[in-house]
Amino acid sequence: MIGSRVRDHPEVHGVHDFVAYYSGHVIEVEFHAEVDRDLTVVEAHDIESELRERVRGVEPVSDARIHLDPAGVGEWKDADVAARTSAGG
């Protein structure tokens, strides 16, 4: 449920290194979201803020630490598979 709130954002091309864990009675969330590499800093900041609000809208999420990556960098182990899948290959 938390992950789908991130993946369903129209500007998010992919999500990786997603972790959600309990800290006391609340959930803390950390993830990397891939966005268009040509976004301005202001546009990227707005997306990050929107993602944080989406995630914090899930009870009992307390906070989210979000790292934005430019799409296509391929930092995670399944990057090649994801790139081929989204390219229709």
Backbone as a ProteinNet text record, in pm:
[ID]
protein_1_A
[PRIMARY]
MIGSRVRDHPEVHGVHDFVAYYSGHVIEVEFHAEVDRDLTVVEAHDIESELRERVRGVEPVSDARIHLDPAGVGEWKDADVAARTSAGG
[TERTIARY]
81.1	0	85.7	188.8	275.2	349.7	407.1	482.5	398.2	273.2	187.4	158.8	157.1	138.7	254.2	372.2	489.5	488.8	473.2	477.7	367.4	253.4	140.7	154.6	257.7	278.8	316.4	252.9	277.6	420.7	495.9	632.7	738.4	696.8	791.3	806.8	930.6	960.9	998.1	1037.5	1075	1106.6	1104.2	1132.8	1227.5	1327.6	1416.9	1467.5	1534.7	1585.8	1475.3	1356.2	1240.9	1247.4	1239.7	1240.4	1134.7	1053.4	957.2	975.3	986.1	1010.6	943.1	910	850.5	958.7	928	1010	914.2	910.5	808.7	674.6	577.5	443.3	414	515.8	497.7	588.6	558.7	638.2	723.5	850.3	942.9	965.4	976.2	990.1	1111	1186.7	1299.6	1292.8	1320.9	1323.8	1392.1	1429	1479.6	1371.3	1340.2	1243.1	1312.1	1289.7	1348.5	1253.8	1308.8	1231.2	1308.1	1242.3	1303.3	1431.2	1536.8	1666.7	1671.2	1575.1	1576.2	1490.9	1442.6	1363.2	1450.2	1389	1459.2	1462.3	1545.1	1551.2	1415.3	1349	1217.7	1116.3	1116	1023.1	1050.1	1177.7	1213.3	1173.6	1194.7	1156.5	1005.3	928.7	782.7	739.4	804	771.2	805.4	921.8	962.8	861.6	815.7	715.5	584.3	541.9	418.9	431.6	547.1	568	565	628.8	628.5	484.9	404.5	265.7	185	206.8	136.7	168.8	297.2	340.2	292.6	303.8	261.5	109.8	37.6	-107.4	-151.2	-55.4	-85.7	-61.2	-162.4	-146.5	-72.7	19.7	76.3	214.9	230.8	359.5	386.9	506.1	547.6	628.4	724	810.1	861.9	907.7	965.1	1092.5	1197.7	1323.7	1332.8	1338.2	1326.7	1451.7	1505.8	1618.9	1571.7	1582.3	1543.5	1664.6	1646.6	1749.5	1702	1795.2	1756.2	1723.7	1612.8	1572.2	1678.5	1700	1792.1	1934.7	1963.4	2098.8	2135.9	2039.4	2064	2145	2110.9	2185.7	2154.4	2044.3	2006.4	2020	2019	2054	1959.9	1833.6	1738.5	1719.3	1808.5	1792.4	1784.8	1869.1	1869	1737.4	1683.9	1556.4	1444.8	1443.1	1339.2	1346.9	1465.3	1481.2	1432.6	1463.9	1417.5	1266.5	1209.8	1065.4	991.8	1039.3	969.4	990.5	1096.6	1123.1	1053.3	981.1	907.8	990.5	1109.3	1196	1189.4
-119.1	0	125.8	130.7	248.7	262.2	152.4	155	197.5	155.5	193.1	342.6	405.9	551.4	623.4	564.7	622.2	588.1	459.1	414.8	475.7	508.8	563.8	711.6	776.4	918	927.2	1015.4	1019.6	1057.5	1118.9	1159.4	1058.1	950.5	850.9	740	719.6	618.2	483.9	484.8	362.1	389	283.8	293.9	179.9	209.2	104	139	42.7	57.4	102.4	43.7	78.3	0.7	73.3	11.9	81.5	2.4	54.7	-26.3	42.9	-27.1	47.4	-30.7	28.9	93	211.4	281.3	315.5	227.9	242.1	202.7	291.8	261.4	325.8	384.8	446.7	379.1	402.8	347.3	457.8	426.9	514.8	453.1	536.8	488.2	555	476.3	527.5	465.9	544.7	490.2	586.9	531.8	610.2	608.8	724	734.1	791.8	728.9	777.6	874.1	988.1	1092.2	1138.6	1212.5	1264.4	1340.7	1309.6	1371.5	1518.6	1566.1	1705.2	1798.6	1750.9	1836.1	1946.7	2060.1	2164.3	2124.2	2191.1	2164.3	2190.9	2295.7	2329.8	2220.5	2171.6	2065.1	1937.4	1901.2	1781.8	1796.9	1914.9	1941.1	1925.1	1976	1964	1817.6	1737.1	1594.1	1526.8	1558.3	1500.6	1535.1	1659.6	1701.7	1626.9	1609.7	1535.5	1390.2	1328.9	1190.1	1177.1	1270	1265.8	1275.1	1363.3	1377.2	1251.1	1191.3	1067.9	957.2	943.8	837.6	866.5	990.2	1024.5	1017.1	1007.1	991.7	852.3	759.8	622	612.2	570.9	550.5	420.5	409.8	507.8	558.9	593.7	645.3	779.2	790.6	913.6	1004	943.6	1025.2	941.4	1010.8	944.4	1017.2	938.7	992.5	949.3	1047.6	1023	1073.1	987.9	1026.5	1019.4	1128.9	1129	1097	1004.1	966.6	1002.7	1040.1	1058.5	923.6	914	788.3	741	609.3	549.9	534.2	573.7	562.8	416.7	335.3	193	160.8	219.9	199.9	69.6	5.3	-113.1	-237	-352.1	-477.1	-516.3	-477.5	-515	-405.1	-308	-193.4	-235.8	-328.3	-370.1	-436.2	-519	-585.3	-482.3	-387.5	-283.9	-198.7	-163.4	-81.6	-155.5	-286.3	-363.2	-378.3	-398.4	-416.1	-288.8	-173.2	-48.4	-7.7	-57.5	-25.6	-125.3	-220	-316.2	-437.7	-453.5	-566.1	-668.1
0	0	0	83.5	88.3	-44.2	-92.1	-217.2	-335.9	-339.6	-452.8	-454.6	-339.6	-334.5	-403.2	-395.3	-460.3	-609	-640.4	-780.4	-864.3	-804.4	-879.6	-912.3	-861.8	-894.8	-1042.6	-1119	-1264	-1304.2	-1216.9	-1250.7	-1206.4	-1138.6	-1089.5	-1193.6	-1239.9	-1340.5	-1277.3	-1151.9	-1084	-938.4	-858.3	-714.9	-679.3	-598.8	-551	-412.2	-350	-213.3	-117	-133.8	-50.6	80.4	191.3	324	408.8	477.2	574.5	702.7	814.2	940.3	1054.8	1158.1	1277.3	1362.2	1410.3	1508.3	1622.3	1719.6	1824.3	1766.1	1773.1	1723.1	1587.5	1524.4	1392.7	1290	1162.9	1054	993	972.9	902.5	764.6	662	525.5	459.7	383.9	306.8	167.8	64.1	-71.2	-167.3	-283.1	-394.7	-501.7	-556.8	-664.9	-787.4	-900.9	-1025.5	-1094	-1132.4	-1200.1	-1323.9	-1408.4	-1531	-1498.3	-1567.9	-1541.6	-1579.6	-1656.9	-1702	-1616.4	-1503.2	-1414.7	-1354.2	-1329.1	-1255	-1107.8	-1031.8	-888.6	-825	-866.7	-810.9	-844.2	-968.1	-1007	-927.7	-913.9	-837.2	-690.9	-635.8	-496.6	-479.2	-573.9	-565.9	-568.8	-653.4	-659.7	-527.8	-474.4	-345.7	-236.5	-234.9	-135.3	-154.1	-279.7	-307.7	-262.8	-289.2	-247.9	-96.2	-27	118.9	172.1	117.8	163.4	133.2	15.2	-18.7	82	113.8	205.2	347.3	390.6	526.4	542.6	432.2	438.1	478.7	486.7	528.8	679.1	752.5	896.9	921.1	1007.7	1098	1053.6	924.8	877.9	943.5	998.2	1065.5	973.7	901.8	816.5	701.1	597.3	480.9	440.6	420.3	368.4	222.8	134.8	-8.9	-79.1	-165.7	-248.8	-393	-466.9	-606.8	-693.2	-786.1	-882.1	-1022.2	-1110.4	-1250	-1312.8	-1383.1	-1445.1	-1543.4	-1544.7	-1639.4	-1590.8	-1467.9	-1416.1	-1392.3	-1350.1	-1331.1	-1207.7	-1096.1	-971.7	-901.1	-932.9	-856.9	-943.2	-877.7	-944.7	-1057.6	-1055.5	-1160.2	-1264.1	-1269.2	-1358.3	-1504.6	-1547.4	-1686.9	-1724.6	-1635.9	-1661.5	-1669.3	-1576.2	-1574.4	-1700	-1743.9	-1863.3	-1987.1	-1998	-2112.9	-2110.1	-1991.8	-1978.7	-2017.8	-1969.1	-1999.8	-2145.2	-2209.5	-2348.7	-2442.6	-2383.4	-2463.9	-2500.2	-2439.2	-2473.7	-2373.9
[MASK]
+++++++++++++++++++++++++++++++++++++++++++++++++++++++++++++++++++++++++++++++++++++++++

